[in-house]
Amino acid sequence: MKNTITKSLLIVLLASIYGCNNVDDGRISKLETAKNNKIINVTHHDGRPFSTGVSGVNDAKYIANPGGGVMMQAFYWDVPSGGNWWNTIGTKVTEWSNAGIGSIWLPPVSKGQNGGFSMGYDPCDYFDFGNYNQNGSIETRFGSKTELESLITKAHTENMKVYADMVLNHNSGGKLENNPFTGTQTWTKFTTISSGKFPRTYADFYKNSYGNNDEGSFGGYPDLCHASPNVKSWLWQRVDGVGKYYKNTMKFDGWRFDYVKGFGPWVINQWNANVGGFSVGEYWDANVNTLEWWANNANSSVFDFACYYKMHDAFDGNNLALLNDDMMWKRNPFKAVTFVSNHDTNNIGNKNLAYAYILTSEGYPTIFYRDYEEWLNKAKLNNLIWIHNNKATGTSSILYADDDEYVARRNGYNGNPGLIVYLNNSSSWQERWVPTNWNNTQIKDFTGNSTWYPTTQSGGWVLIQCPPNSYSVWSINI
């Protein structure tokens, strides 16, 4: 008799909590089952947010955001040629800043072999920003040096950081010269480039007196030898060299390093030690052990390809339990840059769930230009950016995961309550009991996808819901 009365009182209590009369025995049973589920704590640190590690006047956006920053990849492959891209991005930075985006990643800014048609990944003259008439054009594909400087200045005015895409593995556009190490002629003579800076010859490319090769070459381009004193000097040691000129004169705040598989992590370590600024490497590998090894040895952040491939398999393969697996942001959230798409990859089908995942998880999330400006719902992305900046705080705990559902908790930091994210990859509404860190507290879905305003029990448990093929994000209703 006592158990029956207790159960009846619980039904009445749950009905009052949810403002409805359909809290049935099934939901009570689900609550008891949920209490037996194991919580997986995936990060263990003091809860602080991701930091770019760079102090300066334009850090205001990071200081104001408890959840840390969000990066915009401000280009895609084959953006329109004609020298207008810097001006195009310049018209958008105010809107992006207002949306909560704290940094922009630009494509390679120097003149490539293909001049005004180049996307910059065939670097020729690192000091030609669209101000020399060489390789068939004065401006780069993206514009002039003056327009680039104007864009950087405007971004800084909007309290946004600007990252340059640096291609250090290979060069292109050199002249033919006799090469005693190969016994042939090679396209390795860069002594007549218009800027006159960073002249280099066959002695600065593999194979040479330092060896036959380094970790990797790319696309048949001449493979730059970082062991060469001339290369070290011009890339990161000289006051007027590439790194320090880009940072101190052009005013870049950090770097995205292209194809870092092609050379040892010591190169980026030395760049960071001598030049400074935020850095992230493109080490294209799904093995989280390899990513962690590279990030630690380079003293740099790294793109979380382990996370990318797990999202692809989870969302497109309908197995959200894969989100339990190891990723760089779980190993070291302070060196993990997460992403859904970029100029080389666009393979995740359910991008809405993927963005909900990275923008509520730890690490440094990146938004791809075309996703934001063309392909997805901008208002929904802006809402997730706001949630990331204001609610995605603290360490992470996975509360539940199966084929269709994933529920995780950010545990809050420095007075900020954190959040609970619910991903639903099924075709019907779902609901689930979850443990919160909040007792006797009303919560709400900050995405607006659910209209529930549930109140947590004294033990922190609460029933939340999620619409089909969508997500909800819950936190204290304040």
VENTAQUI-V207738 format. One record per residue. N is the residue number from 1. PSI is psi in radians with two decimals (* if undefined). NEAR is the number of other C-alpha atoms within 12 Angstrom. Layout:
# VENTAQUI-V207738
n=<N,N>
psi=<PSI,PSI>
near=<NEAR,NEAR>
This chain:
# VENTAQUI-V207738
n=<1,2,3,4,5,6,7,8,9,10,11,12,13,14,15,16,17,18,19,20,21,22,23,24,25,26,27,28,29,30,31,32,33,34,35,36,37,38,39,40,41,42,43,44,45,46,47,48,49,50,51,52,53,54,55,56,57,58,59,60,61,62,63,64,65,66,67,68,69,70,71,72,73,74,75,76,77,78,79,80,81,82,83,84,85,86,87,88,89,90,91,92,93,94,95,96,97,98,99,100,101,102,103,104,105,106,107,108,109,110,111,112,113,114,115,116,117,118,119,120,121,122,123,124,125,126,127,128,129,130,131,132,133,134,135,136,137,138,139,140,141,142,143,144,145,146,147,148,149,150,151,152,153,154,155,156,157,158,159,160,161,162,163,164,165,166,167,168,169,170,171,172,173,174,175,176,177,178,179,180,181,182,183,184,185,186,187,188,189,190,191,192,193,194,195,196,197,198,199,200,201,202,203,204,205,206,207,208,209,210,211,212,213,214,215,216,217,218,219,220,221,222,223,224,225,226,227,228,229,230,231,232,233,234,235,236,237,238,239,240,241,242,243,244,245,246,247,248,249,250,251,252,253,254,255,256,257,258,259,260,261,262,263,264,265,266,267,268,269,270,271,272,273,274,275,276,277,278,279,280,281,282,283,284,285,286,287,288,289,290,291,292,293,294,295,296,297,298,299,300,301,302,303,304,305,306,307,308,309,310,311,312,313,314,315,316,317,318,319,320,321,322,323,324,325,326,327,328,329,330,331,332,333,334,335,336,337,338,339,340,341,342,343,344,345,346,347,348,349,350,351,352,353,354,355,356,357,358,359,360,361,362,363,364,365,366,367,368,369,370,371,372,373,374,375,376,377,378,379,380,381,382,383,384,385,386,387,388,389,390,391,392,393,394,395,396,397,398,399,400,401,402,403,404,405,406,407,408,409,410,411,412,413,414,415,416,417,418,419,420,421,422,423,424,425,426,427,428,429,430,431,432,433,434,435,436,437,438,439,440,441,442,443,444,445,446,447,448,449,450,451,452,453,454,455,456,457,458,459,460,461,462,463,464,465,466,467,468,469,470,471,472,473,474,475,476,477,478>
psi=<-0.70,-0.75,-0.65,-0.75,-0.78,-0.73,-0.70,-0.73,-0.66,-0.69,-0.78,-0.74,-0.80,-0.65,-0.68,-0.59,-0.75,0.02,0.55,2.98,0.40,0.39,1.85,-3.12,-0.56,-0.72,-0.64,-0.75,-0.70,-0.60,-0.81,-0.67,-0.73,-0.59,-0.27,-0.15,2.54,2.26,2.28,1.94,1.97,-0.27,2.60,1.66,-2.97,-0.02,-0.09,2.68,2.93,2.45,2.47,-0.13,0.26,2.12,2.67,3.13,-0.51,0.53,0.02,-0.68,-0.61,-0.69,-0.63,-0.32,1.91,-0.48,-0.08,-2.84,2.94,2.38,2.49,2.14,1.87,0.70,3.00,2.99,2.31,0.86,2.77,2.33,3.07,-0.02,0.45,0.00,-0.69,-0.70,-0.65,-0.84,-0.60,-0.50,-0.17,-0.29,-0.56,-0.79,-0.77,-0.75,-0.75,-0.50,-0.20,0.15,2.27,-0.14,2.73,2.42,2.08,2.71,2.97,2.24,-0.12,2.90,2.26,3.09,-0.62,0.28,-2.20,-0.10,-0.13,2.44,0.03,-0.09,0.21,1.08,2.41,-1.02,1.84,-0.25,0.17,1.76,0.33,0.51,0.12,2.52,1.61,2.75,0.59,0.05,2.84,-1.02,2.71,3.12,-0.51,-0.32,-2.82,2.94,-0.73,-0.72,-0.63,-0.79,-0.67,-0.71,-0.80,-0.76,-0.76,-0.73,-0.74,-0.64,-0.55,0.29,0.68,2.48,2.74,2.18,2.35,2.43,2.01,2.17,1.77,-0.15,-0.70,2.84,2.90,2.66,0.19,2.93,2.77,2.45,2.71,2.29,1.90,-0.34,-0.45,-0.30,0.32,-3.11,2.40,2.70,1.12,0.21,1.85,0.92,-0.05,0.30,2.62,-0.61,-0.42,0.04,2.55,0.96,2.50,2.71,-3.00,-0.50,-0.29,0.15,2.62,2.54,2.64,-2.81,-0.21,-0.13,3.09,-0.46,2.89,-2.58,-0.43,2.56,3.02,2.19,0.33,0.04,2.68,2.27,1.94,2.37,1.87,-0.17,-0.26,2.24,-0.61,-0.70,-0.82,-0.81,-0.86,-0.49,-0.84,-0.13,-0.80,2.54,-0.58,0.27,-3.10,-1.02,-0.88,-0.53,-0.77,-0.68,-0.84,-0.52,-0.86,-0.31,0.56,2.56,-0.22,-3.01,2.44,2.05,2.16,2.49,1.03,-0.09,-0.35,-0.12,2.88,2.63,-0.30,-0.47,-0.86,-0.62,-0.79,-0.70,-0.88,-0.67,-0.59,-0.58,-0.77,-3.06,2.82,2.55,2.54,2.37,2.52,1.51,1.72,1.61,2.34,-0.13,1.97,-0.51,-0.70,-0.75,-0.77,-0.73,-0.84,-0.82,-0.72,-0.73,-0.50,-0.20,0.92,2.76,2.86,2.55,2.34,1.34,-0.46,-0.76,-0.76,-0.85,-0.59,-0.68,-0.75,-0.85,-0.62,-0.89,-0.68,-0.43,0.06,0.93,1.36,-0.22,-0.36,-0.33,-0.14,-0.34,2.97,2.47,2.88,-0.66,-0.37,-0.62,-0.86,1.59,-0.28,-0.02,0.29,2.16,2.02,2.71,2.75,-0.72,2.77,-2.95,-0.24,-0.34,2.44,0.93,-0.10,2.14,-0.89,1.36,-0.50,-0.80,-0.66,-0.76,-0.64,-0.61,-0.93,-0.48,-0.08,-0.12,3.01,3.00,-2.94,1.70,2.53,2.36,2.32,2.35,-0.88,-0.55,-0.75,-0.80,-0.37,-0.78,-0.54,3.04,1.94,-0.67,-0.70,-0.68,-0.71,-0.67,-0.75,-0.64,-0.75,-0.76,-0.78,-0.86,-0.55,-0.39,-0.38,1.32,2.63,-3.12,3.00,2.46,2.29,2.14,-0.56,2.52,2.33,-2.79,-0.76,-0.37,2.57,2.23,2.21,2.77,2.30,2.22,0.08,2.78,2.36,0.76,-0.23,2.34,-0.23,-2.74,2.99,2.20,2.38,2.01,2.33,1.93,0.25,3.07,0.23,2.79,2.51,2.69,2.65,2.44,2.32,2.62,2.26,3.07,0.21,2.20,2.36,0.84,2.36,2.37,2.93,2.87,1.97,-0.04,-0.33,0.06,-0.42,2.51,0.11,2.57,1.18,2.77,2.30,2.66,3.03,-0.44,0.05,-0.15,2.55,2.63,2.15,2.91,2.90,2.36,2.87,2.47,0.77,-2.79,2.79,2.63,2.09,2.44,3.10,2.39,1.40,*>
near=<7,8,9,11,11,13,20,18,18,22,26,21,24,29,22,19,28,27,17,16,14,17,26,21,20,16,24,28,18,21,28,19,16,24,22,15,20,15,21,23,21,29,29,21,22,17,30,30,45,39,32,39,26,24,19,18,16,28,26,25,35,34,26,19,30,33,45,43,47,50,46,45,39,41,36,32,26,20,27,21,25,24,32,25,31,41,27,24,35,30,20,26,37,24,22,37,33,20,33,38,48,47,46,45,43,41,44,41,52,46,46,40,33,28,38,37,27,35,34,44,36,36,39,46,44,45,35,39,42,39,30,27,20,28,32,19,28,28,36,46,41,44,42,31,29,24,29,39,26,23,39,37,25,30,40,31,23,31,32,41,45,46,38,40,37,37,41,47,40,41,43,39,33,34,25,19,21,17,23,16,22,20,12,14,18,28,31,36,28,33,23,21,30,25,23,18,25,34,30,37,35,37,33,38,40,37,30,26,19,19,20,20,25,28,22,24,26,25,15,16,27,39,41,46,39,38,29,26,21,24,33,28,28,32,40,31,26,22,18,22,28,39,43,30,26,38,30,18,19,31,30,40,44,39,43,37,40,32,32,39,31,33,33,29,35,25,37,46,29,25,37,34,20,23,35,30,35,40,44,46,47,39,37,26,26,25,24,30,22,25,40,35,24,35,38,25,22,32,30,41,44,51,47,47,34,35,45,44,34,35,42,32,24,34,39,26,21,29,25,34,28,29,42,29,27,29,39,43,43,36,33,35,41,41,38,44,47,49,47,44,40,31,24,18,20,23,21,27,25,32,36,36,42,47,44,45,49,43,45,54,55,54,47,45,49,41,46,36,36,26,34,35,23,12,19,23,17,23,18,28,38,30,30,42,42,33,41,47,39,37,42,48,40,40,40,39,37,38,35,36,32,24,23,34,40,44,48,43,40,45,40,33,26,17,14,27,31,42,45,53,49,49,51,42,37,27,15,16,23,27,32,37,34,41,36,39,30,30,19,19,25,27,36,31,33,36,33,23,26,25,20,29,28,35,31,32,27,17,16,23,32,40,38,41,36,38,30,23,29,35,44,45,46,49,41,29,22,15>
